Amino acid sequence: MASSSSKVALQTFSLVNDIKEISPQDEIFQYDHEANKALLNEAPWTKDPHYFKSCKISAVALVKMVIHARSGVPYEIMGLMQGKVVGKSLVIMDSFALPVQGTETRVNAGNEASEYMVQYQAESEKVGRLEHLIGWYHSHPGYGCWLSGIDVSTQLTNQKFQDPFVAVVIDPNRTISAGRVDIGAFRTYPENYTPPDAATNEYQSIPLSKIEDFGVHANQYYQLEVQVFKSTLDTELLGLLWNKYWVNTLSQSPLISNRAYAASQLQDLHQKLRKAATNVPGTKPVIPSLPSQEKPAQQAAKKKDDSQLDKAVKDGSKIAIEAQHGLISQVIKDIIFSRRPGQVDSKPVEGVIDTAMAVG
């Protein structure tokens, strides 16, 4: 049972997160010190603010970061990543946690963390992990993957003094609710630089208390495509990890373990709907007018009202889908594991799942 369950959980994790399996002999696993040194001297990323296009993360490093992020909820956590540059990609080979003090809104690294970082890097080289520090990661429990004002300042400093460097953000609460890792990788633009596509930001479900911080700094950085990879050797290592935690995989319910986050989502949605409702005109009929007759200010206000309601609808749909998935998962587990020998099902599986979907 343990082996079969862990195998299924691992396969599901790989499928949902679109993990690509590559050969252990692949170039991505090789480290050429001289080539890396030459690339650092050339530093092509200093000439192009949008040089890096993707961030490739080892599945083992990803699992370590997610476990660390989940262990800190409701507080933020922080760690560092080791890797290298391959073409226009930042490749994360490994990650490690930092001994830092976190709060629900920020995380700070002190002298103890700096000493630990230096020691960890030195010990890594002794065991053959030659890649240097190439980025930092931290968590945003329940409020999405983006960079706050403090995060932007931290990443700007890192890019000034130890570039190439990437910032990775993980939302452990949304990871549990959605069933896949909620992650983002970011690079900041140079100071006083205005990106050409500054106005085209992809919509995110940001809590009302964080929207201002998100909006103010949204054009100071850009997001990289995240790709996850593993080798056959990584598969064996991940299998051992899943064998250790397979009981949690079966017994855990996102509806229970993540109930505080679910409640906060509903509360935030309520606040957004109330805010949008105050801007919606009353029930008194409005005389129709052609779009050409509307003043620019009227058109802009109408568009803003529609946008607020549209975002609230998207948030509501997202909450409903996540709850539905959690409910279906619980129903299936109950059907599989709660039946007694000789028990006759009073309701077919399909009927139970249909009922769960209707409730969701």
N, C-alpha and C positions, 0 to 999 in steps of 0.2 A: 504493500500500500504506500509506504513512504517513498520508495524509489519511483513508482508510477506517478504519484501526485507531484513530486518535485520535478519530474521530467515534463509533465504537462504544464506546470507553472512556468518553467524555464522557457518552453516553447511558446507559451502565450506572451511572456515578457518580450521575447525576441521578435515575435510577429507584430505585436501592438506597437512597439517602438521602432520597427523597421530596421532592425540590426542586420548589417551586412557581414557575412562570414567570408574572410579572406585567408589566404595561405600564410602560415607562419614565416615563410620565406619572402613575403611581400616587402616591397621597399619601405613601407610605412613602419616596419619593425626594425629597420636597420638604422644605425646611427653612425654617420661619418663626421668625425670631429673636424677635419680640415675643411670639408665642404660647408659645414655649419658655420665655421669661423669666417670663411669667405663670404657667405651670405650675410652674416651679421655686419661685416665691414662694408658691404655694398648697400645694405639697408634700403631696398627699393620702396618699402612702405613709408619712408619719410618724404618721398616725392609724390605719393598719391594717397590722399586722405581716405580713399575707399579701396585700398589695395587688397586687403584680405576679404575673401568672399564667403568662406565657410570655416566651420570649426568642427573637426573630426575628433570624436571622443571614444576612447576604449570602453567597451561594455563593463569591464571590471572597475575602471575608474568611475563610471557613471553610477554603478550600484553602490560603491563606497560613498559617493557624494549624497545619493538619495537616502541611504541609511542614516548618515550623519545629519542630514537636514530634518528627517523625520524624528530623530531622537531629541532634537532641540525644541520641538513645538511645545508651547506657543512662541518661543523665543527664536531670534535669528541666530544662525551659526555662521562660521567662516572657516575656510580652508584654502590651501594652495594646490596648484596643479603643475605637473612636470611634463614637458613635451618639447616640440620642435616645430620648425616651419617646413612644409613640403609644398612647393609651388606657391599658390595663393591661399593655402589652408593652414590654419593653426591646429596642430595635432596634439591632443591630450593623451599621454600614455599612462599616467598614474595621478593619483590625488591623495592628499592627506589632510586630516583635520588639524586645526590650530587651537591651542588652549586659550580661548578668548572669553570675555564676558559679553553676553548678548542681552538685549532687551526685546520687547515686542516691536520696536521700530528701528533699531540700529544695532550694530555690532562693532566693537572697538578692539584693535589689536595693540597690546602693550609690549613692554620690554621682554616679558616672559615668552610671548609669542615669537618675537624676533630671534631670540636665542634658540628657541626650539626649531625654527625654520632653518637656521644655519646648520645646526647639528644634524637635522634630518637630511639635508642636502649632502652633507659630508658622508654620512653613513650610507646613503643611497649609492654614491659613487663607489664605495667599497664593495658593494654587492652587484655591481655592474649596471646600475641604473644611471646612465651617463647624461640623460636629458636634463636640461636646466629648468628653472622655474619659468613658466610661460603664461601664468595667469592665476587668478584667484576666483573662488566661488563663495557665494553666500546664499542664504535662503530668504524668501519673502512668504512667510506662512499665511496663506489665504488672500494675498492681494496681487498675485500675478508676477510675471517675469518682465521686468523693466528696470531702469536705473533711476534712483532718486537723486536729489541734488547732492547728497553726501556721497553716493555711489559714483556719480559723475566726477566729482572732485577727486576721489580716491583713484579712479581709473585714469584720469588726466595725469596725475602725479606719477602713476606707474608707467604710463606710456612715455613720459618725459625722461625718466631715469633708468628704466629697464625694459625698453621696448625690444622685441615684440612681446606684447602682453594682452591678454583677453580677460574680460569679466564674464563670468557665468552665474546666472541666477536660477534657482530651483524653487518651485512652490510645492512643498510637501503635502499641503492640504488638498490642493487641486489634483495632485498626482494620485492621491488615494481616491478622490471622488470620481475622477475621469478614467482611472484604470490604466493610464499611461503617464510617463514622466513628463511633467510640465516644466520645460527648461528653455532658457534663452541665452544666447552668447552675444556679447556686445563689444564694440570698439567706439571710443569717443573721437570726435573731430577735433582738430587743433583749435585753440582759442581764437575767437573773432572770425571763425570760418562759418559761412552760411551754405548749407548743402543745397544743391539745385532742386531736390525733391522735398523741400522742407515741409510742405503742406500735406504730403501724402503719407499719413501714418495709419497703419492698420488698426482697426478697432480692437480694443481689449476691454474685458469686463473688470474695470477698476472700481474698488469701493469708493463711495462718495468722499470719505475722509482723505483719500489719496489722490483724487482726480487732479487737484490743483498742482501738486508736486509733480505728477506725471506730465501734465500739460506744459508746465513751465520749462522743463528740461528735455522734452521729447526730441527736439531738433539738435541736441548737442551730441548725439551718438547715433549709431546705426546698428542694425541687427544682422548677425551672420547666420547663414544656414547651418543647422546642427545635423551632423551625420554621426551615427553610432556604428562602430565596427568591432569585430572580434575574430580571433583565430580559433582553430580547433583546440589549441591548448587552453585558450580562455574558456571554451565551452566546458572543458573538464573542470576547471576551477569554479565556474559558475554553478555547475552541477553539484559540487561539494557544498557550496554555499546554500543552495536551495534544499539540499538534504537536511541541513541544519535547521532551516526555518520552515519546513514544509507544514508543520502543525499550525503555525500562525497563518500560513497561506489559506488553509482550509477553514480554520475557525474564525478568522477575522471577518468582520462585517463593516464595510465603509459607513453604513447607516448608523452604526453604534460608535465606532472608533473616531469617526469624523463628525459626530453630531453637533459639536460646538461650532464648527465651521459652517455646517449646513444652516444652523440657526442664525448665524451672523449674516449669511447670504440673504436669507429671507428678510431680515431686518433692514439690510442695506437696500434691497429691492423695494421695500415699502417706502423708505425715505426718498428714493429716486422717483417713484411713482407720485408721491405727494408733491415733490418739487415740480415735476412735469405738469401735474394737474393744475397748479396755480397759474401756469402760463397758457393753459388751454382756454379759449373763449367760452363764455357761458352758453346756455341753450337757446338764447334769443337768436332767431334767424338772421343771417347776414346777407345783405344784398349781393348777389353774385357779380363778379367783375372779371373782365378779361385779364389775363396775366400782364398784357402790355399796359393796362391802366393802373396796375398796382405800383406803388412807389417802391424804390429800391429798399428802403428801410422796412416796409411791410413784408416784402419778399424774404428779406434776411431773417426777420423775426419768425415768420411762418416756417421757414426751413429749419430754424433752431428748435422750434417746438416739436416739429416732426422728428427731428434727429433725437431729441431726448426721449420721446415715446418709443421710437424704433429701438434705441439702445436698451430701454427697459424691457421691451418684448424679447430681445435677444438674451438678456440676462435671465428672464423668466423661463425661456425655453431651455437654456443651459441647465438651470437648477432642476427642472422637471426631468430632463434626460438623465442626469446623473443619479437622481433619486430612483428613477425607473430601473436603471442598470443595477443599482444596489439591491433593489427589491427582487428583481428577477434572479439575481445571484443567490439571494437567501432562499428563495422558493426552490430553486434547483438543488441546493445543498440539503434542504429539508427533505426533499423527495428521495435523494440518494442515500442519505445517512440516517434518517429517522425511522425508516420502515423496520418493523420487527419481523422475525421469521414467521412465515405463514400469513402475514397480514395482507389483506386484500385492499387494493386502492379503491377508495370511494369516489375518486375523481381522477380522470386521466391526466397525464403530465401536460398535454397540450392545453387542456382546459385551465389548469392551475396557472400556467404561464400566461395564457390569454387574460386571465383575471388580473394578474400582476401588472401586465402592460396597460390594462384599462385603468387600474388605480394610478399608475405612474403618469 
